[in-house]
Amino acid sequence: MIRKLIQLLKVLKWRRQIRAAVSTHLALLEDPGIFALGGLTAEEDLRIAELVHAAAGWPGPIVEFGTLFGLTTRLIAAEKRAGQPVITVDNFCWNPFGLPPALHEEFTRRILRGELCTGQVALHVGDSATFRAQYKGDVPAMVFLDADHSYEAVRDEIAWAQGLGVPLICGHDYGNPRFGVTRAVEQAFPAGVQVRGMVWSNKYGTESRR
Ligand SMILES: C[S@@+](CC[C@H](N)C(=O)[O-])C[C@H]1O[C@@H](n2cnc3c(N)ncnc32)[C@H](O)[C@@H]1O
């Protein structure tokens, strides 16, 4: 009886997390096609690889906003020019499994262990806005925006990248009606962007290479 009461109290305490975990699980059972779970599809992976190859033509790092579990980070690290730094930024506020932030970070660090150990990738734990405000490094060759998908956040990340003169600006979730990405992108690039799957990119290569 007491054990059941304790279990009930735990369910009440964690009901928000339990609801999120059950809803993710049910969504997966109903449509395994959404397995990307906040990450990228195979088609989008190919597009990211192309963009990373293009970024090899510029000095400066590749910056990813929104690491999640580091799967796209690993792809970027595998496809980048040797010696080109990769910086990935996450405040670990969201993941599709409802992992608490500390566990989410630890899990991601394990996935990225090889890249972090060799120094190919630097993981910045913190908010995108704070990272941008404090950034004093070289002008990035490419920024990939996939963190906070609100209109305001994407607008501000694009404005930061444009202000620095980043030649290749791209991101995820273009055309996703749940988010404000499309509005922010269309406003910042009135001449249009290139889109593959939900990966958008500016017309890179039209600006002079440094
Ligand atoms: C859609 S997932 C990123 C997916 C990842 N790019 C991939 O392809 O696998 C979004 C990530 O952005 C992070 N995030 C959300 N808002 C953020 C913010 N304001 N600053 C930093 N990270 C943020 C979340 O913690 C989450 O890990």
The ligand as an ORCA input file, in Angstrom:
! r2SCAN-3c Opt
* xyz 0 1
  C      16.268     20.480    -33.111
  S      17.487     20.202    -31.899
  C      19.018     20.285    -32.811
  C      19.207     19.131    -33.748
  C      20.638     18.945    -34.230
  N      21.116     20.126    -34.923
  C      20.720     17.749    -35.149
  O      20.708     17.953    -36.374
  O      20.779     16.611    -34.661
  C      17.496     21.717    -31.038
  C      18.558     21.829    -29.966
  O      18.727     23.217    -29.692
  C      18.873     23.413    -28.317
  N      18.427     24.796    -28.017
  C      17.167     25.274    -28.050
  N      17.153     26.581    -27.760
  C      18.438     26.952    -27.563
  C      19.081     28.181    -27.252
  N      18.386     29.316    -27.090
  N      20.422     28.194    -27.119
  C      21.150     27.051    -27.294
  N      20.598     25.854    -27.602
  C      19.261     25.806    -27.724
  C      18.062     22.309    -27.663
  O      18.549     22.006    -26.376
  C      18.225     21.155    -28.649
  O      19.284     20.315    -28.264
*
